[in-house]
Amino acid sequence: MGNLLKVLTNRDDAFSKVDFYVDFENCQPAEDELEIWGKVDEVLKASVEILDELGKYTGASNQIRSAISNPREDDKQEAAWQSVCPLVLQLKKFHEFSLKLETIIPEILYALTSGDLTSEQHLEQQQALFKQFAEILDFTLRFDDLKMNNPAIQNDFSYYRRTLSRMKMANQFRSSWKDEVPDTSVSNELANRMSLFYAYPTPMMKTLSDVTAKFVTENKKMPVTNTTDCLSTMANICRVMTENPEYSSRMQNDGTILFCLRVMVGVIILYDHVHPVGAFARGAGIDMKSSIKVLKEQPGGTVDGLLNVLRYTSKHLNDETTPKNIRVLLG
């Protein structure tokens, strides 16, 4: 912690240094980026499918409710079990994807923070890796938003664990159930990990925060500021690109500005969880006032969710070190 506190130096001039365009739409990896880029790309390919499946996740609430209301009717119990088991396999798949992110994040962070380059030089010269980290953040916010708005996820998994425990205790596994739904069970250890994962309102952001904090702790020879500066610079770049007409006019795709804003918010939340005093305190490396302002300047209804992310998933917003004007802006 003592080493972490060294990052709290005054950085009033940091915001003005960030002034270059990142071509998120067209950037390609340089030769020296290809190895890491390829690993990250292989993982990210599954992110679209993950979001699609989660978006379509309807749960088994009706079947579970019917089974609970009719505890002596075997057909109701079997229907609920048959409905829940495939859903648990989906939840297992989502959790396994978070573990894959855990393996690639340290590699991409090391590439973007190690060596003699400044954070600005890293991000300007390694735009393809910056884009991939941005895509991870974009996925994270999308996943967590879908998860938070779908209570069926935790209800289904809780019912699955309760039922599986009851069946094991009573030794009443019915072969017909097992035959129709093979490989439904997960080990107790995995079930415990999945339960902890889904217990968090924003499980993917928790994963990113934990692995980034671990990265800082384990790379003791690297200054902590390498990582915190990288994160704050990412946030400031995304903000400048959306508020600077010259930069925003270069974007060809309608969704790129919203992508930049989502990444900006994602980095702010990540920085707020990793930095010892967070993103909102004076002297932190992110221009929070301008960041909130650029969100509020967007068309009505387009970024309400992002403003709520800042309000409700940040760690330090309500600290005494947060300036009153920032609280008012987000209020």
JOPEKA-V144949 format. One record per backbone hydrogen bond with DSSP energy under -1.0 kcal/mol. CO is the residue of the C=O (numbers start at 1). NH is the residue of the N-H. If there is no record, write none. Layout:
BEGIN
CO,NH ; CO,NH
END
This chain:
BEGIN
1,5 ; 3,6 ; 4,7 ; 5,8 ; 11,14 ; 22,24 ; 23,27 ; 30,33 ; 33,37 ; 34,38 ; 35,39 ; 36,40 ; 37,41 ; 38,42 ; 39,43 ; 40,44 ; 41,45 ; 43,46 ; 44,47 ; 46,50 ; 47,51 ; 48,52 ; 49,53 ; 50,54 ; 51,55 ; 52,56 ; 54,57 ; 60,64 ; 61,65 ; 62,66 ; 63,67 ; 64,68 ; 65,69 ; 66,70 ; 70,73 ; 73,77 ; 74,78 ; 75,79 ; 76,80 ; 77,81 ; 78,82 ; 79,83 ; 80,84 ; 81,85 ; 84,88 ; 85,89 ; 86,90 ; 87,91 ; 88,92 ; 89,93 ; 90,94 ; 91,95 ; 92,96 ; 93,97 ; 94,98 ; 95,99 ; 96,100 ; 97,101 ; 98,102 ; 99,103 ; 100,104 ; 101,105 ; 104,108 ; 105,109 ; 106,110 ; 107,111 ; 108,112 ; 110,114 ; 118,122 ; 119,123 ; 120,124 ; 121,125 ; 122,126 ; 126,130 ; 127,131 ; 128,132 ; 129,133 ; 130,134 ; 131,135 ; 132,136 ; 133,137 ; 134,138 ; 135,139 ; 136,140 ; 137,141 ; 138,142 ; 139,143 ; 140,144 ; 141,145 ; 142,146 ; 143,147 ; 144,148 ; 145,149 ; 147,150 ; 150,153 ; 151,155 ; 152,156 ; 153,157 ; 154,158 ; 155,159 ; 156,160 ; 157,161 ; 158,162 ; 159,163 ; 160,164 ; 161,165 ; 162,166 ; 163,167 ; 164,168 ; 165,169 ; 166,170 ; 167,172 ; 174,177 ; 174,178 ; 175,179 ; 176,180 ; 177,181 ; 187,191 ; 188,192 ; 189,193 ; 190,194 ; 191,195 ; 192,196 ; 193,197 ; 194,198 ; 202,206 ; 203,207 ; 204,208 ; 205,209 ; 206,210 ; 207,211 ; 208,212 ; 209,213 ; 210,214 ; 211,215 ; 212,216 ; 213,217 ; 214,218 ; 215,219 ; 218,220 ; 219,222 ; 223,226 ; 224,228 ; 225,229 ; 226,230 ; 227,231 ; 228,232 ; 229,233 ; 230,234 ; 231,235 ; 232,236 ; 233,237 ; 234,238 ; 235,239 ; 236,240 ; 237,241 ; 238,242 ; 239,243 ; 240,244 ; 244,248 ; 245,249 ; 247,250 ; 248,251 ; 253,256 ; 255,259 ; 256,260 ; 257,261 ; 258,262 ; 259,263 ; 260,264 ; 261,265 ; 262,266 ; 263,267 ; 264,268 ; 265,269 ; 266,270 ; 267,271 ; 268,272 ; 269,273 ; 270,274 ; 271,275 ; 281,284 ; 286,288 ; 287,291 ; 288,292 ; 289,293 ; 290,294 ; 291,295 ; 292,296 ; 293,297 ; 295,298 ; 299,302 ; 303,307 ; 304,308 ; 305,309 ; 306,310 ; 307,311 ; 308,312 ; 309,313 ; 316,319 ; 319,322 ; 323,327 ; 324,328 ; 325,329 ; 326,330 ; 327,331
END
